[in-house]
Protein backbone atom coordinates (compact mmCIF):
# COMPACT_ATOMS: atom_id res chain seq x y z
CA UNK A 1 0.00 0.00 0.00
CA UNK A 2 1.24 3.48 -0.82
CA UNK A 3 0.11 6.73 0.78
CA UNK A 4 0.07 10.32 -0.42
CA UNK A 5 -0.10 13.10 2.17
CA UNK A 6 -1.18 16.55 0.99
CA UNK A 7 0.57 19.14 3.13
CA UNK A 8 3.65 18.85 5.32
CA UNK A 9 2.56 20.83 8.35
CA UNK A 10 2.17 19.30 11.83
CA UNK A 11 -0.79 17.11 10.75
CA UNK A 12 0.90 15.93 7.55
CA UNK A 13 4.16 15.07 9.31
CA UNK A 14 2.25 13.29 12.08
CA UNK A 15 0.34 11.28 9.46
CA UNK A 16 3.61 10.17 7.85
CA UNK A 17 4.95 9.01 11.21
CA UNK A 18 1.86 7.10 12.27
CA UNK A 19 1.29 5.49 8.87
CA UNK A 20 4.89 4.30 8.80
CA UNK A 21 4.43 2.86 12.30
CA UNK A 22 1.31 1.08 11.01
CA UNK A 23 3.34 -0.64 8.28
CA UNK A 24 2.84 1.67 5.30
CA UNK A 25 6.22 1.65 3.57
CA UNK A 26 5.77 3.94 0.56
CA UNK A 27 4.77 7.43 1.74
CA UNK A 28 4.94 10.68 -0.21
CA UNK A 29 4.36 14.16 1.23
CA UNK A 30 3.40 16.94 -1.19
CA UNK A 31 4.32 20.31 0.36
CA UNK A 32 4.65 23.65 -1.40
CA UNK A 33 6.97 25.23 1.17
CA UNK A 34 8.86 23.54 4.02
CA UNK A 35 8.01 20.80 6.50
CA UNK A 36 6.37 22.16 9.65
CA UNK A 37 4.30 24.86 7.97
CA UNK A 38 3.40 27.63 10.42
CA UNK A 39 5.20 25.74 13.20
CA UNK A 40 8.56 25.61 11.41
CA UNK A 41 11.21 27.34 13.51
CA UNK A 42 13.34 30.16 12.16
CA UNK A 43 15.92 32.28 13.97
CA UNK A 44 16.82 35.92 14.30
CA UNK A 45 20.17 36.59 15.98
CA UNK A 46 19.83 33.37 17.97
CA UNK A 47 16.19 33.99 18.95
CA UNK A 48 13.87 31.21 17.72
CA UNK A 49 10.46 32.13 16.34
CA UNK A 50 7.56 30.63 14.40
CA UNK A 51 4.29 31.93 12.99
CA UNK A 52 2.78 33.08 16.27
CA UNK A 53 3.00 31.34 19.65
CA UNK A 54 3.75 27.66 19.23
CA UNK A 55 3.73 26.27 22.75
CA UNK A 56 3.82 22.49 22.91
CA UNK A 57 1.58 20.80 25.45
CA UNK A 58 -0.35 17.59 26.01
CA UNK A 59 -2.00 15.59 28.76
CA UNK A 60 -1.60 12.25 26.95
CA UNK A 61 1.44 10.13 27.67
CA UNK A 62 1.68 8.46 24.21
CA UNK A 63 1.73 11.88 22.55
CA UNK A 64 4.34 13.22 24.96
CA UNK A 65 6.56 10.22 24.21
CA UNK A 66 6.45 11.00 20.49
CA UNK A 67 7.35 14.65 21.07
CA UNK A 68 10.25 13.79 23.36
CA UNK A 69 11.58 11.24 20.88
CA UNK A 70 12.68 14.12 18.69
CA UNK A 71 12.82 17.20 20.91
CA UNK A 72 14.38 18.48 24.10
CA UNK A 73 11.58 20.08 26.06
CA UNK A 74 12.43 23.44 27.62
CA UNK A 75 10.07 24.44 30.44
CA UNK A 76 8.19 27.75 30.43
CA UNK A 77 10.02 30.88 31.66
CA UNK A 78 8.32 30.86 35.06
CA UNK A 79 9.17 29.54 38.52
CA UNK A 80 6.24 27.11 38.50
CA UNK A 81 6.97 25.74 35.02
CA UNK A 82 3.70 26.93 33.48
CA UNK A 83 2.85 29.57 30.89
CA UNK A 84 1.09 32.69 32.15
CA UNK A 85 -0.06 35.00 29.35
CA UNK A 86 -1.20 38.50 30.26
CA UNK A 87 -4.01 40.72 29.04
CA UNK A 88 -4.15 44.52 28.92
CA UNK A 89 -7.69 45.85 29.26
CA UNK A 90 -6.65 49.52 28.99
CA UNK A 91 -4.10 49.37 26.16
CA UNK A 92 -1.14 50.07 28.45
CA UNK A 93 1.34 47.83 30.24
CA UNK A 94 0.90 49.55 33.59
CA UNK A 95 -1.27 46.90 35.22
CA UNK A 96 -1.65 43.77 33.05
CA UNK A 97 -4.25 41.21 34.15
CA UNK A 98 -4.10 37.42 34.21
CA UNK A 99 -5.19 35.22 31.38
CA UNK A 100 -6.95 32.85 31.80
CA UNK A 101 -9.17 35.05 33.97
CA UNK A 102 -8.59 34.69 37.71
CA UNK A 103 -10.14 35.91 40.94
CA UNK A 104 -7.37 38.53 41.06
CA UNK A 105 -8.74 40.02 37.82
CA UNK A 106 -12.13 40.58 39.41
CA UNK A 107 -10.61 42.55 42.27
CA UNK A 108 -8.85 44.85 39.77
CA UNK A 109 -12.07 45.86 38.02
CA UNK A 110 -13.59 49.34 38.52
CA UNK A 111 -16.75 47.70 39.89
CA UNK A 112 -15.79 44.28 41.29
CA UNK A 113 -19.08 43.97 43.18
CA UNK A 114 -21.02 43.80 39.93
CA UNK A 115 -18.80 41.03 38.55
CA UNK A 116 -18.98 39.10 41.83
CA UNK A 117 -22.77 39.35 41.86
CA UNK A 118 -22.91 37.99 38.29
CA UNK A 119 -20.62 35.11 39.22
CA UNK A 120 -23.24 33.99 41.72
CA UNK A 121 -25.67 33.61 38.80
CA UNK A 122 -23.52 31.40 36.55
CA UNK A 123 -24.48 27.82 35.90
CA UNK A 124 -21.32 25.72 35.73
CA UNK A 125 -23.29 22.48 35.57
CA UNK A 126 -25.48 23.50 32.63
CA UNK A 127 -23.81 26.25 30.59
CA UNK A 128 -25.74 27.82 27.71
CA UNK A 129 -24.42 26.40 24.41
CA UNK A 130 -26.72 28.50 22.21
CA UNK A 131 -23.74 30.52 20.97
CA UNK A 132 -20.17 31.33 21.92
CA UNK A 133 -21.40 34.51 23.60
CA UNK A 134 -24.13 32.80 25.63
CA UNK A 135 -21.70 30.09 26.70
CA UNK A 136 -19.09 32.55 28.00
CA UNK A 137 -21.66 34.67 29.82
CA UNK A 138 -23.16 31.58 31.43
CA UNK A 139 -19.68 30.63 32.71
CA UNK A 140 -18.21 33.95 33.88
CA UNK A 141 -20.98 36.59 33.75
CA UNK A 142 -21.51 39.55 31.45
CA UNK A 143 -19.01 41.95 33.05
CA UNK A 144 -16.02 39.62 32.66
CA UNK A 145 -17.22 38.68 29.19
CA UNK A 146 -17.40 42.29 28.04
CA UNK A 147 -14.10 43.20 29.69
CA UNK A 148 -11.92 40.35 28.44
CA UNK A 149 -13.68 38.41 25.70
CA UNK A 150 -16.16 40.28 23.54
CA UNK A 151 -13.91 42.78 21.76
CA UNK A 152 -11.04 40.32 21.46
CA UNK A 153 -13.26 37.93 19.56
CA UNK A 154 -14.60 40.71 17.34
CA UNK A 155 -11.01 41.49 16.35
CA UNK A 156 -9.93 37.88 16.00
CA UNK A 157 -12.97 36.43 14.22
CA UNK A 158 -14.51 39.52 12.58
CA UNK A 159 -18.04 38.54 13.58
CA UNK A 160 -20.08 39.11 16.76
CA UNK A 161 -19.53 36.35 19.33
CA UNK A 162 -23.29 35.76 19.28
CA UNK A 163 -22.87 34.43 15.71
CA UNK A 164 -20.09 32.02 16.69
CA UNK A 165 -20.89 28.44 17.58
CA UNK A 166 -19.89 27.22 21.03
CA UNK A 167 -18.50 23.93 19.71
CA UNK A 168 -14.92 24.55 20.81
CA UNK A 169 -16.11 25.44 24.31
CA UNK A 170 -17.01 21.80 24.90
CA UNK A 171 -13.30 21.01 24.70
CA UNK A 172 -11.80 24.19 26.18
CA UNK A 173 -13.65 24.77 29.41
CA UNK A 174 -13.58 28.44 30.36
CA UNK A 175 -14.42 29.54 33.87
CA UNK A 176 -12.94 31.73 36.59
CA UNK A 177 -9.71 30.26 37.93
CA UNK A 178 -7.79 30.62 41.16
CA UNK A 179 -4.45 30.94 39.34
CA UNK A 180 -3.55 31.65 35.70
CA UNK A 181 -2.49 28.17 34.64
CA UNK A 182 -2.88 28.45 30.86
CA UNK A 183 -2.58 24.72 30.14
CA UNK A 184 -3.88 23.40 33.47
CA UNK A 185 -0.71 21.71 34.58
CA UNK A 186 -0.21 19.73 31.40
CA UNK A 187 3.23 18.83 30.09
CA UNK A 188 4.21 22.06 28.34
CA UNK A 189 7.12 24.04 26.99
CA UNK A 190 8.97 25.17 23.89
CA UNK A 191 11.95 23.21 22.49
CA UNK A 192 13.62 26.24 20.93
CA UNK A 193 13.64 24.46 17.58
CA UNK A 194 10.69 22.47 16.27
CA UNK A 195 12.37 21.47 13.00
CA UNK A 196 13.84 18.17 14.32
CA UNK A 197 10.27 17.13 15.11
CA UNK A 198 9.01 17.68 11.58
CA UNK A 199 12.06 16.05 10.04
CA UNK A 200 11.86 13.14 12.47
CA UNK A 201 8.16 12.53 11.92
CA UNK A 202 8.59 12.67 8.15
CA UNK A 203 11.73 10.50 8.09
CA UNK A 204 11.47 7.81 5.43
CA UNK A 205 8.82 9.65 3.44
CA UNK A 206 9.53 11.15 0.04
CA UNK A 207 8.90 14.89 0.02
CA UNK A 208 7.91 16.53 -3.26
CA UNK A 209 7.51 20.28 -3.72
CA UNK A 210 4.25 21.30 -5.27
CA UNK A 211 0.81 22.86 -4.89
CA UNK A 212 -1.66 20.13 -3.90
CA UNK A 213 -5.39 20.38 -4.57
CA UNK A 214 -8.50 18.28 -3.95
CA UNK A 215 -11.80 18.69 -5.81
CA UNK A 216 -14.93 19.66 -3.89
CA UNK A 217 -16.26 16.09 -4.12
CA UNK A 218 -12.85 14.59 -3.15
CA UNK A 219 -12.75 12.52 -6.33
CA UNK A 220 -9.82 14.32 -8.00
CA UNK A 221 -6.44 15.00 -6.42
CA UNK A 222 -3.62 16.88 -8.12
CA UNK A 223 -0.17 18.31 -7.48
CA UNK A 224 0.78 21.35 -9.57
CA UNK A 225 -2.29 20.64 -11.68
CA UNK A 226 -1.30 17.07 -12.56
CA UNK A 227 -3.61 14.24 -11.40
CA UNK A 228 -2.09 11.92 -8.81
CA UNK A 229 -3.15 8.53 -7.49
CA UNK A 230 -2.45 6.56 -4.32
CA UNK A 231 -3.98 3.73 -2.33
CA UNK A 232 -4.43 6.10 0.61
CA UNK A 233 -4.69 9.89 0.42
CA UNK A 234 -4.45 12.01 3.57
CA UNK A 235 -5.32 15.66 3.07
CA UNK A 236 -4.48 18.52 5.41
CA UNK A 237 -5.92 21.03 2.93
CA UNK A 238 -9.08 23.05 3.68
CA UNK A 239 -12.13 20.81 3.76
CA UNK A 240 -13.96 23.14 1.36
CA UNK A 241 -13.30 26.37 -0.49
CA UNK A 242 -16.66 27.61 0.83
CA UNK A 243 -15.64 27.40 4.49
CA UNK A 244 -14.67 30.67 6.14
CA UNK A 245 -11.20 31.31 7.55
CA UNK A 246 -9.43 34.24 9.15
CA UNK A 247 -6.20 35.32 7.47
CA UNK A 248 -3.33 36.54 9.63
CA UNK A 249 -0.61 39.09 9.06
CA UNK A 250 2.19 38.94 11.59
CA UNK A 251 4.56 41.88 11.81
CA UNK A 252 7.88 40.94 13.41
CA UNK A 253 9.67 43.77 15.17
CA UNK A 254 13.17 43.99 16.67
CA UNK A 255 13.93 46.47 19.45
CA UNK A 256 17.00 46.92 21.63
CA UNK A 257 16.46 46.08 25.28
CA UNK A 258 18.28 43.79 27.68
CA UNK A 259 15.30 43.86 30.04
CA UNK A 260 11.97 42.27 29.18
CA UNK A 261 9.79 44.67 27.24
CA UNK A 262 6.48 42.80 27.61
CA UNK A 263 4.82 41.53 30.82
CA UNK A 264 4.59 37.98 29.45
CA UNK A 265 5.66 35.88 26.49
CA UNK A 266 2.17 36.61 25.09
CA UNK A 267 0.07 39.66 25.93
CA UNK A 268 -3.40 40.17 24.45
CA UNK A 269 -5.22 43.47 23.93
CA UNK A 270 -8.98 42.92 23.80
CA UNK A 271 -10.13 46.54 23.85
CA UNK A 272 -7.49 48.57 22.01
CA UNK A 273 -5.49 48.51 18.77
CA UNK A 274 -5.93 46.46 15.62
CA UNK A 275 -3.56 43.69 16.73
CA UNK A 276 -4.93 41.01 19.04
CA UNK A 277 -1.71 40.27 20.88
CA UNK A 278 2.04 40.87 21.09
CA UNK A 279 4.40 37.92 21.33
CA UNK A 280 7.84 38.15 22.98
CA UNK A 281 9.98 35.34 21.58
CA UNK A 282 13.12 36.07 23.58
CA UNK A 283 11.11 35.78 26.78
CA UNK A 284 9.35 32.59 25.67
CA UNK A 285 12.63 30.75 25.32
CA UNK A 286 14.78 32.66 27.85
CA UNK A 287 17.30 33.73 25.23
CA UNK A 288 20.17 35.89 26.51
CA UNK A 289 20.29 38.81 24.08
CA UNK A 290 20.38 42.59 23.99
CA UNK A 291 17.63 42.42 21.37
CA UNK A 292 13.96 41.59 21.80
CA UNK A 293 11.99 39.99 18.96
CA UNK A 294 8.27 40.76 19.10
CA UNK A 295 5.40 39.96 16.81
CA UNK A 296 2.14 41.83 16.36
CA UNK A 297 -0.71 39.64 15.10
CA UNK A 298 -3.31 41.28 12.85
CA UNK A 299 -6.22 39.04 11.78
CA UNK A 300 -7.81 40.16 8.51
CA UNK A 301 -10.43 39.37 5.90
CA UNK A 302 -10.87 41.02 2.54
CA UNK A 303 -7.77 43.25 2.34
CA UNK A 304 -4.49 42.99 4.23
CA UNK A 305 -3.67 46.57 5.27
CA UNK A 306 0.04 46.05 5.86
CA UNK A 307 1.00 49.73 5.91
CA UNK A 308 -1.67 50.47 8.50
CA UNK A 309 -0.42 47.55 10.61
CA UNK A 310 3.15 48.86 10.45
CA UNK A 311 2.11 52.33 11.52
CA UNK A 312 0.19 50.99 14.52
CA UNK A 313 3.06 48.76 15.66
CA UNK A 314 5.50 51.66 15.28
CA UNK A 315 3.22 53.86 17.41
CA UNK A 316 2.98 51.17 20.10
CA UNK A 317 6.74 50.61 20.23
CA UNK A 318 7.47 54.34 20.40
CA UNK A 319 4.74 55.42 22.82
CA UNK A 320 4.10 52.36 25.00
CA UNK A 321 7.39 50.44 24.94
CA UNK A 322 9.53 53.57 24.56
CA UNK A 323 11.66 51.75 22.01
CA UNK A 324 12.63 52.43 18.41
CA UNK A 325 12.21 49.66 15.87
CA UNK A 326 15.57 48.45 14.53
CA UNK A 327 14.19 46.02 11.95
CA UNK A 328 10.83 44.62 10.92
CA UNK A 329 9.36 42.17 8.44
CA UNK A 330 6.01 40.57 7.64
CA UNK A 331 4.86 36.97 7.43
CA UNK A 332 1.36 36.92 5.99
CA UNK A 333 -0.67 33.74 5.62
CA UNK A 334 -4.18 33.14 4.39
CA UNK A 335 -6.75 30.67 5.74
CA UNK A 336 -5.13 30.28 9.17
CA UNK A 337 -8.00 30.21 11.67
CA UNK A 338 -11.18 28.21 10.86
CA UNK A 339 -14.31 30.21 11.68
CA UNK A 340 -16.84 28.21 13.72
CA UNK A 341 -20.36 29.27 12.87
CA UNK A 342 -23.40 27.02 12.59
CA UNK A 343 -23.37 27.54 8.84
CA UNK A 344 -19.74 26.49 8.59
CA UNK A 345 -20.18 23.48 10.85
CA UNK A 346 -23.12 22.30 8.74
CA UNK A 347 -20.84 22.52 5.70
CA UNK A 348 -18.17 20.59 7.58
CA UNK A 349 -20.57 17.71 8.22
CA UNK A 350 -21.64 17.69 4.57
CA UNK A 351 -18.02 17.63 3.41
CA UNK A 352 -17.11 14.82 5.79
CA UNK A 353 -19.91 12.78 4.27
CA UNK A 354 -18.51 13.45 0.79
CA UNK A 355 -15.01 12.56 1.92
CA UNK A 356 -16.32 9.30 3.40
CA UNK A 357 -17.34 8.25 -0.12
CA UNK A 358 -13.83 8.86 -1.47
CA UNK A 359 -10.25 7.75 -0.86
CA UNK A 360 -9.38 11.06 0.80
CA UNK A 361 -8.95 11.31 4.58
CA UNK A 362 -9.04 14.92 5.83
CA UNK A 363 -7.14 15.69 9.04
CA UNK A 364 -5.53 18.66 10.76
CA UNK A 365 -6.76 22.17 11.48
CA UNK A 366 -7.93 22.90 7.93
CA UNK A 367 -8.88 19.30 7.19
CA UNK A 368 -11.51 19.12 9.94
CA UNK A 369 -12.06 22.90 10.13
CA UNK A 370 -11.23 23.32 13.80
CA UNK A 371 -8.64 25.36 15.67
CA UNK A 372 -6.45 22.68 17.22
CA UNK A 373 -3.00 22.14 18.70
CA UNK A 374 -0.03 20.03 17.65
CA UNK A 375 -0.91 17.21 20.03
CA UNK A 376 -4.39 17.12 18.48
CA UNK A 377 -2.83 16.71 15.03
CA UNK A 378 -0.78 13.79 16.29
CA UNK A 379 -3.86 12.26 17.94
CA UNK A 380 -5.77 12.51 14.64
CA UNK A 381 -2.94 10.75 12.83
CA UNK A 382 -2.97 7.95 15.41
CA UNK A 383 -6.73 7.52 14.96
CA UNK A 384 -6.36 7.22 11.18
CA UNK A 385 -3.45 4.78 11.41
CA UNK A 386 -5.29 2.56 13.88
CA UNK A 387 -8.41 2.47 11.68
CA UNK A 388 -6.90 1.76 8.27
CA UNK A 389 -9.27 -1.12 7.64
CA UNK A 390 -12.29 1.12 8.19
CA UNK A 391 -11.06 4.08 6.12
CA UNK A 392 -10.07 1.76 3.24
CA UNK A 393 -13.09 -0.55 3.46
CA UNK A 394 -15.11 1.21 0.78
CA UNK A 395 -17.94 1.48 3.29
CA UNK A 396 -18.80 5.20 3.65
CA UNK A 397 -20.57 4.64 6.97
CA UNK A 398 -17.51 3.03 8.56
CA UNK A 399 -15.19 5.69 7.23
CA UNK A 400 -17.51 8.52 8.29
CA UNK A 401 -17.51 7.19 11.85
CA UNK A 402 -13.71 7.50 11.90
CA UNK A 403 -13.79 11.01 10.39
CA UNK A 404 -16.25 12.15 13.04
CA UNK A 405 -13.98 10.72 15.71
CA UNK A 406 -11.24 13.10 14.55
CA UNK A 407 -13.39 16.01 15.78
CA UNK A 408 -14.36 14.50 19.12
CA UNK A 409 -11.44 15.91 21.09
CA UNK A 410 -10.20 19.11 19.51
CA UNK A 411 -7.86 20.20 22.31
Helices and strands as residue ranges (DSSP letters): E 2-6, H 10-21, E 26-31, G 37-39, E 42-44, E 47-49, E 56-58, H 61-70, E 86-87, E 97-98, H 103-108, H 112-119, H 132-140, H 142-144, I 145-149, H 150-157, G 161-163, G 167-170, E 187-189, H 195-201, E 206-209, E 212-214, E 221-223, E 226-227, E 232-235, E 245-256, E 266-268, E 277-280, H 281-285, E 291-300, H 306-319, E 325-338, H 342-356, E 360-362, H 364-368, H 374-385, H 388-391, H 396-405
